[in-house]
Amino acid sequence: MHEDEARYHFQQLINAVDYCHSRGIYHRDLKPKNLLLDASRNLKVTDFVSSALAQQVEADGLLHTKCGTTNYVAPEVQTVVKMGYFGRG
């Protein structure tokens, strides 16, 4: 993939994440396997099964659920679930 195409897809990813966050949806499992390209080479984000909704944020403003694929999940999610983590945008 050339740099210009990679930049284009990265911008699409940022736009997709921003769109989800603006609607109170936090994917929490972004990884290459969950990013697809359609026939027009547009990026599609898939697999929202591990997503969190704004309603799941507890009174302390943090999430407290363990989720995601072990090799891709942030270390703080694996180790401080009881303490909570900032898992949203």
PDB file with one MODEL, atoms N, CA, C and O in Angstrom:
MODEL        1
ATOM      1  N   MET A   1       0.852  -1.173   0.000  1.00  0.00           N
ATOM      2  CA  MET A   1       0.000   0.000   0.000  1.00  0.00           C
ATOM      3  C   MET A   1       0.898   1.236   0.000  1.00  0.00           C
ATOM      4  O   MET A   1       1.843   1.332   0.782  1.00  0.00           O
ATOM      5  N   HIS A   2       0.596   2.148  -0.861  1.00  0.00           N
ATOM      6  CA  HIS A   2       1.373   3.384  -0.927  1.00  0.00           C
ATOM      7  C   HIS A   2       0.988   4.317   0.219  1.00  0.00           C
ATOM      8  O   HIS A   2      -0.089   4.197   0.804  1.00  0.00           O
ATOM      9  N   GLU A   3       1.874   5.232   0.521  1.00  0.00           N
ATOM     10  CA  GLU A   3       1.670   6.140   1.652  1.00  0.00           C
ATOM     11  C   GLU A   3       0.383   6.947   1.514  1.00  0.00           C
ATOM     12  O   GLU A   3      -0.335   7.125   2.498  1.00  0.00           O
ATOM     13  N   ASP A   4       0.077   7.438   0.311  1.00  0.00           N
ATOM     14  CA  ASP A   4      -1.142   8.228   0.120  1.00  0.00           C
ATOM     15  C   ASP A   4      -2.397   7.416   0.431  1.00  0.00           C
ATOM     16  O   ASP A   4      -3.337   7.931   1.037  1.00  0.00           O
ATOM     17  N   GLU A   5      -2.413   6.148   0.017  1.00  0.00           N
ATOM     18  CA  GLU A   5      -3.563   5.291   0.292  1.00  0.00           C
ATOM     19  C   GLU A   5      -3.659   4.990   1.787  1.00  0.00           C
ATOM     20  O   GLU A   5      -4.754   4.992   2.349  1.00  0.00           O
ATOM     21  N   ALA A   6      -2.527   4.732   2.432  1.00  0.00           N
ATOM     22  CA  ALA A   6      -2.517   4.474   3.868  1.00  0.00           C
ATOM     23  C   ALA A   6      -3.026   5.695   4.632  1.00  0.00           C
ATOM     24  O   ALA A   6      -3.798   5.560   5.581  1.00  0.00           O
ATOM     25  N   ARG A   7      -2.602   6.866   4.223  1.00  0.00           N
ATOM     26  CA  ARG A   7      -3.060   8.106   4.865  1.00  0.00           C
ATOM     27  C   ARG A   7      -4.572   8.263   4.715  1.00  0.00           C
ATOM     28  O   ARG A   7      -5.262   8.656   5.656  1.00  0.00           O
ATOM     29  N   TYR A   8      -5.076   7.952   3.524  1.00  0.00           N
ATOM     30  CA  TYR A   8      -6.512   8.040   3.245  1.00  0.00           C
ATOM     31  C   TYR A   8      -7.289   7.095   4.168  1.00  0.00           C
ATOM     32  O   TYR A   8      -8.294   7.493   4.758  1.00  0.00           O
ATOM     33  N   HIS A   9      -6.831   5.857   4.293  1.00  0.00           N
ATOM     34  CA  HIS A   9      -7.513   4.884   5.150  1.00  0.00           C
ATOM     35  C   HIS A   9      -7.389   5.255   6.619  1.00  0.00           C
ATOM     36  O   HIS A   9      -8.334   5.057   7.383  1.00  0.00           O
ATOM     37  N   PHE A  10      -6.252   5.784   7.027  1.00  0.00           N
ATOM     38  CA  PHE A  10      -6.095   6.204   8.418  1.00  0.00           C
ATOM     39  C   PHE A  10      -7.069   7.337   8.734  1.00  0.00           C
ATOM     40  O   PHE A  10      -7.659   7.354   9.815  1.00  0.00           O
ATOM     41  N   GLN A  11      -7.245   8.274   7.821  1.00  0.00           N
ATOM     42  CA  GLN A  11      -8.193   9.372   8.038  1.00  0.00           C
ATOM     43  C   GLN A  11      -9.614   8.823   8.130  1.00  0.00           C
ATOM     44  O   GLN A  11     -10.411   9.301   8.937  1.00  0.00           O
ATOM     45  N   GLN A  12      -9.937   7.826   7.311  1.00  0.00           N
ATOM     46  CA  GLN A  12     -11.255   7.205   7.402  1.00  0.00           C
ATOM     47  C   GLN A  12     -11.450   6.544   8.768  1.00  0.00           C
ATOM     48  O   GLN A  12     -12.529   6.623   9.354  1.00  0.00           O
ATOM     49  N   LEU A  13     -10.407   5.897   9.265  1.00  0.00           N
ATOM     50  CA  LEU A  13     -10.486   5.258  10.582  1.00  0.00           C
ATOM     51  C   LEU A  13     -10.729   6.294  11.674  1.00  0.00           C
ATOM     52  O   LEU A  13     -11.584   6.103  12.539  1.00  0.00           O
ATOM     53  N   ILE A  14      -9.984   7.381  11.634  1.00  0.00           N
ATOM     54  CA  ILE A  14     -10.164   8.455  12.623  1.00  0.00           C
ATOM     55  C   ILE A  14     -11.588   9.006  12.545  1.00  0.00           C
ATOM     56  O   ILE A  14     -12.217   9.247  13.575  1.00  0.00           O
ATOM     57  N   ASN A  15     -12.093   9.206  11.336  1.00  0.00           N
ATOM     58  CA  ASN A  15     -13.463   9.710  11.166  1.00  0.00           C
ATOM     59  C   ASN A  15     -14.488   8.719  11.711  1.00  0.00           C
ATOM     60  O   ASN A  15     -15.467   9.126  12.337  1.00  0.00           O
ATOM     61  N   ALA A  16     -14.276   7.426  11.481  1.00  0.00           N
ATOM     62  CA  ALA A  16     -15.200   6.404  11.970  1.00  0.00           C
ATOM     63  C   ALA A  16     -15.220   6.368  13.495  1.00  0.00           C
ATOM     64  O   ALA A  16     -16.288   6.292  14.102  1.00  0.00           O
ATOM     65  N   VAL A  17     -14.047   6.422  14.112  1.00  0.00           N
ATOM     66  CA  VAL A  17     -13.965   6.409  15.577  1.00  0.00           C
ATOM     67  C   VAL A  17     -14.623   7.664  16.147  1.00  0.00           C
ATOM     68  O   VAL A  17     -15.360   7.587  17.130  1.00  0.00           O
ATOM     69  N   ASP A  18     -14.363   8.804  15.542  1.00  0.00           N
ATOM     70  CA  ASP A  18     -14.973  10.056  15.989  1.00  0.00           C
ATOM     71  C   ASP A  18     -16.495   9.984  15.880  1.00  0.00           C
ATOM     72  O   ASP A  18     -17.208  10.428  16.780  1.00  0.00           O
ATOM     73  N   TYR A  19     -16.983   9.431  14.788  1.00  0.00           N
ATOM     74  CA  TYR A  19     -18.431   9.277  14.589  1.00  0.00           C
ATOM     75  C   TYR A  19     -19.036   8.419  15.696  1.00  0.00           C
ATOM     76  O   TYR A  19     -20.049   8.788  16.290  1.00  0.00           O
ATOM     77  N   CYS A  20     -18.419   7.284  15.969  1.00  0.00           N
ATOM     78  CA  CYS A  20     -18.919   6.399  17.025  1.00  0.00           C
ATOM     79  C   CYS A  20     -18.888   7.090  18.381  1.00  0.00           C
ATOM     80  O   CYS A  20     -19.866   7.044  19.127  1.00  0.00           O
ATOM     81  N   HIS A  21     -17.769   7.730  18.702  1.00  0.00           N
ATOM     82  CA  HIS A  21     -17.639   8.406  20.002  1.00  0.00           C
ATOM     83  C   HIS A  21     -18.683   9.511  20.154  1.00  0.00           C
ATOM     84  O   HIS A  21     -19.208   9.721  21.248  1.00  0.00           O
ATOM     85  N   SER A  22     -18.983  10.214  19.065  1.00  0.00           N
ATOM     86  CA  SER A  22     -19.963  11.302  19.144  1.00  0.00           C
ATOM     87  C   SER A  22     -21.363  10.778  19.433  1.00  0.00           C
ATOM     88  O   SER A  22     -22.242  11.541  19.833  1.00  0.00           O
ATOM     89  N   ARG A  23     -21.575   9.478  19.231  1.00  0.00           N
ATOM     90  CA  ARG A  23     -22.863   8.849  19.499  1.00  0.00           C
ATOM     91  C   ARG A  23     -22.830   7.942  20.727  1.00  0.00           C
ATOM     92  O   ARG A  23     -23.752   7.160  20.960  1.00  0.00           O
ATOM     93  N   GLY A  24     -21.752   8.058  21.509  1.00  0.00           N
ATOM     94  CA  GLY A  24     -21.665   7.318  22.759  1.00  0.00           C
ATOM     95  C   GLY A  24     -21.342   5.847  22.599  1.00  0.00           C
ATOM     96  O   GLY A  24     -21.705   5.037  23.452  1.00  0.00           O
ATOM     97  N   ILE A  25     -20.662   5.487  21.515  1.00  0.00           N
ATOM     98  CA  ILE A  25     -20.264   4.097  21.266  1.00  0.00           C
ATOM     99  C   ILE A  25     -18.738   4.043  21.249  1.00  0.00           C
ATOM    100  O   ILE A  25     -18.094   4.794  20.516  1.00  0.00           O
ATOM    101  N   TYR A  26     -18.164   3.152  22.059  1.00  0.00           N
ATOM    102  CA  TYR A  26     -16.715   3.030  22.176  1.00  0.00           C
ATOM    103  C   TYR A  26     -16.324   1.606  21.780  1.00  0.00           C
ATOM    104  O   TYR A  26     -16.641   0.663  22.505  1.00  0.00           O
ATOM    105  N   HIS A  27     -15.651   1.433  20.657  1.00  0.00           N
ATOM    106  CA  HIS A  27     -15.402   0.126  20.038  1.00  0.00           C
ATOM    107  C   HIS A  27     -14.625  -0.820  20.947  1.00  0.00           C
ATOM    108  O   HIS A  27     -15.079  -1.943  21.165  1.00  0.00           O
ATOM    109  N   ARG A  28     -13.514  -0.432  21.470  1.00  0.00           N
ATOM    110  CA  ARG A  28     -12.663  -1.156  22.417  1.00  0.00           C
ATOM    111  C   ARG A  28     -11.985  -2.410  21.867  1.00  0.00           C
ATOM    112  O   ARG A  28     -11.364  -3.146  22.634  1.00  0.00           O
ATOM    113  N   ASP A  29     -12.082  -2.673  20.574  1.00  0.00           N
ATOM    114  CA  ASP A  29     -11.379  -3.824  20.006  1.00  0.00           C
ATOM    115  C   ASP A  29     -10.913  -3.529  18.583  1.00  0.00           C
ATOM    116  O   ASP A  29     -11.030  -4.373  17.695  1.00  0.00           O
ATOM    117  N   LEU A  30     -10.386  -2.328  18.378  1.00  0.00           N
ATOM    118  CA  LEU A  30      -9.874  -1.982  17.047  1.00  0.00           C
ATOM    119  C   LEU A  30      -8.584  -2.746  16.789  1.00  0.00           C
ATOM    120  O   LEU A  30      -7.646  -2.697  17.585  1.00  0.00           O
ATOM    121  N   LYS A  31      -8.553  -3.446  15.676  1.00  0.00           N
ATOM    122  CA  LYS A  31      -7.381  -4.198  15.257  1.00  0.00           C
ATOM    123  C   LYS A  31      -7.528  -4.440  13.757  1.00  0.00           C
ATOM    124  O   LYS A  31      -8.630  -4.309  13.224  1.00  0.00           O
ATOM    125  N   PRO A  32      -6.462  -4.783  13.077  1.00  0.00           N
ATOM    126  CA  PRO A  32      -6.529  -4.960  11.618  1.00  0.00           C
ATOM    127  C   PRO A  32      -7.642  -5.911  11.166  1.00  0.00           C
ATOM    128  O   PRO A  32      -8.277  -5.673  10.138  1.00  0.00           O
ATOM    129  N   LYS A  33      -7.879  -6.971  11.913  1.00  0.00           N
ATOM    130  CA  LYS A  33      -8.906  -7.955  11.552  1.00  0.00           C
ATOM    131  C   LYS A  33     -10.307  -7.334  11.502  1.00  0.00           C
ATOM    132  O   LYS A  33     -11.176  -7.834  10.788  1.00  0.00           O
ATOM    133  N   ASN A  34     -10.531  -6.268  12.242  1.00  0.00           N
ATOM    134  CA  ASN A  34     -11.840  -5.626  12.306  1.00  0.00           C
ATOM    135  C   ASN A  34     -11.966  -4.424  11.373  1.00  0.00           C
ATOM    136  O   ASN A  34     -12.920  -3.653  11.476  1.00  0.00           O
ATOM    137  N   LEU A  35     -11.011  -4.268  10.470  1.00  0.00           N
ATOM    138  CA  LEU A  35     -11.049  -3.190   9.488  1.00  0.00           C
ATOM    139  C   LEU A  35     -11.103  -3.816   8.098  1.00  0.00           C
ATOM    140  O   LEU A  35     -10.210  -4.572   7.714  1.00  0.00           O
ATOM    141  N   LEU A  36     -12.147  -3.500   7.353  1.00  0.00           N
ATOM    142  CA  LEU A  36     -12.337  -4.064   6.024  1.00  0.00           C
ATOM    143  C   LEU A  36     -12.365  -2.957   4.987  1.00  0.00           C
ATOM    144  O   LEU A  36     -12.631  -1.800   5.314  1.00  0.00           O
ATOM    145  N   LEU A  37     -12.094  -3.308   3.742  1.00  0.00           N
ATOM    146  CA  LEU A  37     -12.232  -2.379   2.631  1.00  0.00           C
ATOM    147  C   LEU A  37     -13.340  -2.882   1.722  1.00  0.00           C
ATOM    148  O   LEU A  37     -13.373  -4.064   1.379  1.00  0.00           O
ATOM    149  N   ASP A  38     -14.249  -1.996   1.329  1.00  0.00           N
ATOM    150  CA  ASP A  38     -15.315  -2.399   0.416  1.00  0.00           C
ATOM    151  C   ASP A  38     -14.818  -2.349  -1.027  1.00  0.00           C
ATOM    152  O   ASP A  38     -13.642  -2.078  -1.267  1.00  0.00           O
ATOM    153  N   ALA A  39     -15.688  -2.603  -1.970  1.00  0.00           N
ATOM    154  CA  ALA A  39     -15.312  -2.658  -3.385  1.00  0.00           C
ATOM    155  C   ALA A  39     -14.771  -1.326  -3.889  1.00  0.00           C
ATOM    156  O   ALA A  39     -14.011  -1.285  -4.856  1.00  0.00           O
ATOM    157  N   SER A  40     -15.161  -0.239  -3.234  1.00  0.00           N
ATOM    158  CA  SER A  40     -14.672   1.091  -3.619  1.00  0.00           C
ATOM    159  C   SER A  40     -13.455   1.512  -2.811  1.00  0.00           C
ATOM    160  O   SER A  40     -13.043   2.671  -2.863  1.00  0.00           O
ATOM    161  N   ARG A  41     -12.876   0.573  -2.063  1.00  0.00           N
ATOM    162  CA  ARG A  41     -11.686   0.797  -1.235  1.00  0.00           C
ATOM    163  C   ARG A  41     -11.957   1.765  -0.083  1.00  0.00           C
ATOM    164  O   ARG A  41     -11.063   2.501   0.333  1.00  0.00           O
ATOM    165  N   ASN A  42     -13.183   1.764   0.430  1.00  0.00           N
ATOM    166  CA  ASN A  42     -13.530   2.558   1.603  1.00  0.00           C
ATOM    167  C   ASN A  42     -13.444   1.673   2.833  1.00  0.00           C
ATOM    168  O   ASN A  42     -13.858   0.514   2.808  1.00  0.00           O
ATOM    169  N   LEU A  43     -12.909   2.222   3.901  1.00  0.00           N
ATOM    170  CA  LEU A  43     -12.716   1.488   5.145  1.00  0.00           C
ATOM    171  C   LEU A  43     -14.041   1.276   5.860  1.00  0.00           C
ATOM    172  O   LEU A  43     -14.872   2.181   5.940  1.00  0.00           O
ATOM    173  N   LYS A  44     -14.226   0.071   6.377  1.00  0.00           N
ATOM    174  CA  LYS A  44     -15.397  -0.272   7.180  1.00  0.00           C
ATOM    175  C   LYS A  44     -14.909  -0.858   8.497  1.00  0.00           C
ATOM    176  O   LYS A  44     -14.068  -1.757   8.504  1.00  0.00           O
ATOM    177  N   VAL A  45     -15.432  -0.357   9.609  1.00  0.00           N
ATOM    178  CA  VAL A  45     -15.095  -0.881  10.934  1.00  0.00           C
ATOM    179  C   VAL A  45     -16.154  -1.921  11.288  1.00  0.00           C
ATOM    180  O   VAL A  45     -17.353  -1.667  11.167  1.00  0.00           O
ATOM    181  N   THR A  46     -15.695  -3.099  11.728  1.00  0.00           N
ATOM    182  CA  THR A  46     -16.619  -4.194  12.029  1.00  0.00           C
ATOM    183  C   THR A  46     -16.412  -4.706  13.449  1.00  0.00           C
ATOM    184  O   THR A  46     -15.520  -4.248  14.163  1.00  0.00           O
ATOM    185  N   ASP A  47     -17.233  -5.646  13.840  1.00  0.00           N
ATOM    186  CA  ASP A  47     -17.137  -6.383  15.101  1.00  0.00           C
ATOM    187  C   ASP A  47     -17.247  -5.468  16.321  1.00  0.00           C
ATOM    188  O   ASP A  47     -16.260  -5.176  16.995  1.00  0.00           O
ATOM    189  N   PHE A  48     -18.457  -5.035  16.579  1.00  0.00           N
ATOM    190  CA  PHE A  48     -18.728  -4.152  17.708  1.00  0.00           C
ATOM    191  C   PHE A  48     -19.159  -4.923  18.954  1.00  0.00           C
ATOM    192  O   PHE A  48     -19.723  -4.338  19.878  1.00  0.00           O
ATOM    193  N   VAL A  49     -18.896  -6.231  18.986  1.00  0.00           N
ATOM    194  CA  VAL A  49     -19.356  -7.055  20.097  1.00  0.00           C
ATOM    195  C   VAL A  49     -18.740  -6.640  21.438  1.00  0.00           C
ATOM    196  O   VAL A  49     -19.376  -6.810  22.478  1.00  0.00           O
ATOM    197  N   SER A  50     -17.536  -6.110  21.434  1.00  0.00           N
ATOM    198  CA  SER A  50     -16.869  -5.684  22.678  1.00  0.00           C
ATOM    199  C   SER A  50     -17.090  -4.205  22.991  1.00  0.00           C
ATOM    200  O   SER A  50     -16.492  -3.668  23.923  1.00  0.00           O
ATOM    201  N   SER A  51     -17.934  -3.565  22.227  1.00  0.00           N
ATOM    202  CA  SER A  51     -18.150  -2.128  22.398  1.00  0.00           C
ATOM    203  C   SER A  51     -18.789  -1.800  23.740  1.00  0.00           C
ATOM    204  O   SER A  51     -19.474  -2.622  24.348  1.00  0.00           O
ATOM    205  N   ALA A  52     -18.545  -0.593  24.171  1.00  0.00           N
ATOM    206  CA  ALA A  52     -19.202  -0.066  25.371  1.00  0.00           C
ATOM    207  C   ALA A  52     -20.069   1.110  24.945  1.00  0.00           C
ATOM    208  O   ALA A  52     -19.756   1.821  23.990  1.00  0.00           O
ATOM    209  N   LEU A  53     -21.148   1.296  25.661  1.00  0.00           N
ATOM    210  CA  LEU A  53     -22.026   2.428  25.418  1.00  0.00           C
ATOM    211  C   LEU A  53     -21.837   3.449  26.527  1.00  0.00           C
ATOM    212  O   LEU A  53     -21.399   3.115  27.628  1.00  0.00           O
ATOM    213  N   ALA A  54     -22.163   4.666  26.231  1.00  0.00           N
ATOM    214  CA  ALA A  54     -22.006   5.739  27.216  1.00  0.00           C
ATOM    215  C   ALA A  54     -22.717   5.409  28.527  1.00  0.00           C
ATOM    216  O   ALA A  54     -22.279   5.837  29.595  1.00  0.00           O
ATOM    217  N   GLN A  55     -23.808   4.654  28.451  1.00  0.00           N
ATOM    218  CA  GLN A  55     -24.567   4.295  29.643  1.00  0.00           C
ATOM    219  C   GLN A  55     -23.792   3.352  30.564  1.00  0.00           C
ATOM    220  O   GLN A  55     -24.151   3.215  31.734  1.00  0.00           O
ATOM    221  N   GLN A  56     -22.748   2.704  30.070  1.00  0.00           N
ATOM    222  CA  GLN A  56     -21.964   1.775  30.878  1.00  0.00           C
ATOM    223  C   GLN A  56     -20.885   2.469  31.700  1.00  0.00           C
ATOM    224  O   GLN A  56     -20.252   1.838  32.547  1.00  0.00           O
ATOM    225  N   VAL A  57     -20.671   3.738  31.466  1.00  0.00           N
ATOM    226  CA  VAL A  57     -19.691   4.491  32.246  1.00  0.00           C
ATOM    227  C   VAL A  57     -20.265   4.670  33.645  1.00  0.00           C
ATOM    228  O   VAL A  57     -21.387   5.148  33.809  1.00  0.00           O
ATOM    229  N   GLU A  58     -19.492   4.283  34.643  1.00  0.00           N
ATOM    230  CA  GLU A  58     -19.975   4.339  36.024  1.00  0.00           C
ATOM    231  C   GLU A  58     -19.857   5.750  36.602  1.00  0.00           C
ATOM    232  O   GLU A  58     -19.356   6.657  35.937  1.00  0.00           O
ATOM    233  N   ALA A  59     -20.306   5.926  37.805  1.00  0.00           N
ATOM    234  CA  ALA A  59     -20.351   7.243  38.453  1.00  0.00           C
ATOM    235  C   ALA A  59     -18.987   7.913  38.529  1.00  0.00           C
ATOM    236  O   ALA A  59     -18.894   9.140  38.537  1.00  0.00           O
ATOM    237  N   ASP A  60     -17.921   7.106  38.585  1.00  0.00           N
ATOM    238  CA  ASP A  60     -16.579   7.685  38.637  1.00  0.00           C
ATOM    239  C   ASP A  60     -16.077   8.136  37.266  1.00  0.00           C
ATOM    240  O   ASP A  60     -14.951   8.620  37.149  1.00  0.00           O
ATOM    241  N   GLY A  61     -16.913   7.978  36.215  1.00  0.00           N
ATOM    242  CA  GLY A  61     -16.541   8.397  34.874  1.00  0.00           C
ATOM    243  C   GLY A  61     -15.688   7.381  34.125  1.00  0.00           C
ATOM    244  O   GLY A  61     -15.160   7.676  33.053  1.00  0.00           O
ATOM    245  N   LEU A  62     -15.553   6.182  34.694  1.00  0.00           N
ATOM    246  CA  LEU A  62     -14.678   5.168  34.110  1.00  0.00           C
ATOM    247  C   LEU A  62     -15.469   3.906  33.755  1.00  0.00           C
ATOM    248  O   LEU A  62     -16.579   3.682  34.238  1.00  0.00           O
ATOM    249  N   LEU A  63     -14.853   3.088  32.889  1.00  0.00           N
ATOM    250  CA  LEU A  63     -15.386   1.769  32.575  1.00  0.00           C
ATOM    251  C   LEU A  63     -14.709   0.748  33.478  1.00  0.00           C
ATOM    252  O   LEU A  63     -13.568   0.944  33.897  1.00  0.00           O
ATOM    253  N   HIS A  64     -15.409  -0.341  33.778  1.00  0.00           N
ATOM    254  CA  HIS A  64     -14.863  -1.349  34.687  1.00  0.00           C
ATOM    255  C   HIS A  64     -14.982  -2.768  34.130  1.00  0.00           C
ATOM    256  O   HIS A  64     -14.886  -3.740  34.880  1.00  0.00           O
ATOM    257  N   THR A  65     -15.189  -2.887  32.823  1.00  0.00           N
ATOM    258  CA  THR A  65     -15.339  -4.206  32.222  1.00  0.00           C
ATOM    259  C   THR A  65     -14.096  -4.583  31.430  1.00  0.00           C
ATOM    260  O   THR A  65     -13.525  -3.761  30.713  1.00  0.00           O
ATOM    261  N   LYS A  66     -13.687  -5.838  31.572  1.00  0.00           N
ATOM    262  CA  LYS A  66     -12.552  -6.341  30.805  1.00  0.00           C
ATOM    263  C   LYS A  66     -13.072  -6.767  29.441  1.00  0.00           C
ATOM    264  O   LYS A  66     -14.106  -7.428  29.344  1.00  0.00           O
ATOM    265  N   CYS A  67     -12.360  -6.392  28.394  1.00  0.00           N
ATOM    266  CA  CYS A  67     -12.800  -6.751  27.053  1.00  0.00           C
ATOM    267  C   CYS A  67     -11.637  -6.660  26.088  1.00  0.00           C
ATOM    268  O   CYS A  67     -10.551  -6.200  26.441  1.00  0.00           O
ATOM    269  N   GLY A  68     -11.879  -7.104  24.868  1.00  0.00           N
ATOM    270  CA  GLY A  68     -10.881  -6.961  23.814  1.00  0.00           C
ATOM    271  C   GLY A  68     -10.054  -8.217  23.611  1.00  0.00           C
ATOM    272  O   GLY A  68     -10.130  -9.174  24.382  1.00  0.00           O
ATOM    273  N   THR A  69      -9.271  -8.182  22.562  1.00  0.00           N
ATOM    274  CA  THR A  69      -8.375  -9.275  22.231  1.00  0.00           C
ATOM    275  C   THR A  69      -7.070  -9.077  22.984  1.00  0.00           C
ATOM    276  O   THR A  69      -6.465  -8.009  22.898  1.00  0.00           O
ATOM    277  N   THR A  70      -6.636 -10.068  23.706  1.00  0.00           N
ATOM    278  CA  THR A  70      -5.489  -9.956  24.606  1.00  0.00           C
ATOM    279  C   THR A  70      -4.282  -9.302  23.959  1.00  0.00           C
ATOM    280  O   THR A  70      -3.639  -8.461  24.586  1.00  0.00           O
ATOM    281  N   ASN A  71      -3.956  -9.660  22.731  1.00  0.00           N
ATOM    282  CA  ASN A  71      -2.766  -9.108  22.077  1.00  0.00           C
ATOM    283  C   ASN A  71      -2.914  -7.645  21.676  1.00  0.00           C
ATOM    284  O   ASN A  71      -1.919  -6.994  21.358  1.00  0.00           O
ATOM    285  N   TYR A  72      -4.119  -7.122  21.685  1.00  0.00           N
ATOM    286  CA  TYR A  72      -4.343  -5.750  21.232  1.00  0.00           C
ATOM    287  C   TYR A  72      -4.867  -4.817  22.320  1.00  0.00           C
ATOM    288  O   TYR A  72      -4.804  -3.598  22.165  1.00  0.00           O
ATOM    289  N   VAL A  73      -5.372  -5.358  23.396  1.00  0.00           N
ATOM    290  CA  VAL A  73      -5.988  -4.527  24.424  1.00  0.00           C
ATOM    291  C   VAL A  73      -4.919  -3.740  25.193  1.00  0.00           C
ATOM    292  O   VAL A  73      -3.806  -4.221  25.406  1.00  0.00           O
ATOM    293  N   ALA A  74      -5.280  -2.535  25.597  1.00  0.00           N
ATOM    294  CA  ALA A  74      -4.355  -1.687  26.347  1.00  0.00           C
ATOM    295  C   ALA A  74      -4.024  -2.323  27.694  1.00  0.00           C
ATOM    296  O   ALA A  74      -4.898  -2.920  28.324  1.00  0.00           O
ATOM    297  N   PRO A  75      -2.783  -2.205  28.143  1.00  0.00           N
ATOM    298  CA  PRO A  75      -2.377  -2.823  29.419  1.00  0.00           C
ATOM    299  C   PRO A  75      -3.237  -2.388  30.600  1.00  0.00           C
ATOM    300  O   PRO A  75      -3.515  -3.195  31.487  1.00  0.00           O
ATOM    301  N   GLU A  76      -3.658  -1.143  30.627  1.00  0.00           N
ATOM    302  CA  GLU A  76      -4.458  -0.677  31.760  1.00  0.00           C
ATOM    303  C   GLU A  76      -5.808  -1.386  31.833  1.00  0.00           C
ATOM    304  O   GLU A  76      -6.377  -1.522  32.915  1.00  0.00           O
ATOM    305  N   VAL A  77      -6.321  -1.836  30.692  1.00  0.00           N
ATOM    306  CA  VAL A  77      -7.588  -2.555  30.691  1.00  0.00           C
ATOM    307  C   VAL A  77      -7.395  -3.930  31.316  1.00  0.00           C
ATOM    308  O   VAL A  77      -8.273  -4.410  32.034  1.00  0.00           O
ATOM    309  N   GLN A  78      -6.272  -4.565  31.056  1.00  0.00           N
ATOM    310  CA  GLN A  78      -6.008  -5.895  31.603  1.00  0.00           C
ATOM    311  C   GLN A  78      -5.687  -5.861  33.088  1.00  0.00           C
ATOM    312  O   GLN A  78      -6.017  -6.806  33.804  1.00  0.00           O
ATOM    313  N   THR A  79      -5.056  -4.805  33.568  1.00  0.00           N
ATOM    314  CA  THR A  79      -4.540  -4.818  34.934  1.00  0.00           C
ATOM    315  C   THR A  79      -5.325  -3.981  35.937  1.00  0.00           C
ATOM    316  O   THR A  79      -5.239  -4.240  37.137  1.00  0.00           O
ATOM    317  N   VAL A  80      -6.069  -3.009  35.497  1.00  0.00           N
ATOM    318  CA  VAL A  80      -6.742  -2.134  36.466  1.00  0.00           C
ATOM    319  C   VAL A  80      -8.257  -2.093  36.277  1.00  0.00           C
ATOM    320  O   VAL A  80      -8.886  -1.068  36.541  1.00  0.00           O
ATOM    321  N   VAL A  81      -8.842  -3.189  35.825  1.00  0.00           N
ATOM    322  CA  VAL A  81     -10.286  -3.215  35.611  1.00  0.00           C
ATOM    323  C   VAL A  81     -11.030  -2.861  36.891  1.00  0.00           C
ATOM    324  O   VAL A  81     -12.018  -2.128  36.840  1.00  0.00           O
ATOM    325  N   LYS A  82     -10.582  -3.361  38.034  1.00  0.00           N
ATOM    326  CA  LYS A  82     -11.260  -3.057  39.302  1.00  0.00           C
ATOM    327  C   LYS A  82     -11.202  -1.567  39.640  1.00  0.00           C
ATOM    328  O   LYS A  82     -12.139  -1.019  40.221  1.00  0.00           O
ATOM    329  N   MET A  83     -10.101  -0.921  39.276  1.00  0.00           N
ATOM    330  CA  MET A  83      -9.941   0.495  39.544  1.00  0.00           C
ATOM    331  C   MET A  83     -10.665   1.347  38.500  1.00  0.00           C
ATOM    332  O   MET A  83     -10.995   2.504  38.760  1.00  0.00           O
ATOM    333  N   GLY A  84     -10.907   0.781  37.332  1.00  0.00           N
ATOM    334  CA  GLY A  84     -11.554   1.495  36.249  1.00  0.00           C
ATOM    335  C   GLY A  84     -10.541   2.055  35.275  1.00  0.00           C
ATOM    336  O   GLY A  84      -9.365   2.213  35.599  1.00  0.00           O
ATOM    337  N   TYR A  85     -11.013   2.351  34.079  1.00  0.00           N
ATOM    338  CA  TYR A  85     -10.141   2.901  33.038  1.00  0.00           C
ATOM    339  C   TYR A  85     -10.953   3.822  32.146  1.00  0.00           C
ATOM    340  O   TYR A  85     -12.171   3.687  32.032  1.00  0.00           O
ATOM    341  N   PHE A  86     -10.267   4.750  31.523  1.00  0.00           N
ATOM    342  CA  PHE A  86     -10.888   5.712  30.625  1.00  0.00           C
ATOM    343  C   PHE A  86     -10.927   5.086  29.238  1.00  0.00           C
ATOM    344  O   PHE A  86      -9.958   5.195  28.487  1.00  0.00           O
ATOM    345  N   GLY A  87     -12.033   4.432  28.886  1.00  0.00           N
ATOM    346  CA  GLY A  87     -12.112   3.693  27.634  1.00  0.00           C
ATOM    347  C   GLY A  87     -12.938   4.357  26.584  1.00  0.00           C
ATOM    348  O   GLY A  87     -13.522   3.680  25.737  1.00  0.00           O
ATOM    349  N   ARG A  88     -13.008   5.664  26.609  1.00  0.00           N
ATOM    350  CA  ARG A  88     -13.839   6.393  25.648  1.00  0.00           C
ATOM    351  C   ARG A  88     -13.131   7.645  25.192  1.00  0.00           C
ATOM    352  O   ARG A  88     -12.127   8.057  25.773  1.00  0.00           O
ATOM    353  N   GLY A  89     -13.669   8.252  24.135  1.00  0.00           N
ATOM    354  CA  GLY A  89     -13.023   9.420  23.535  1.00  0.00           C
ATOM    355  C   GLY A  89     -13.395  10.727  24.135  1.00  0.00           C
ATOM    356  O   GLY A  89     -12.904  11.768  23.700  1.00  0.00           O
TER     357      GLY A  89
ENDMDL
END
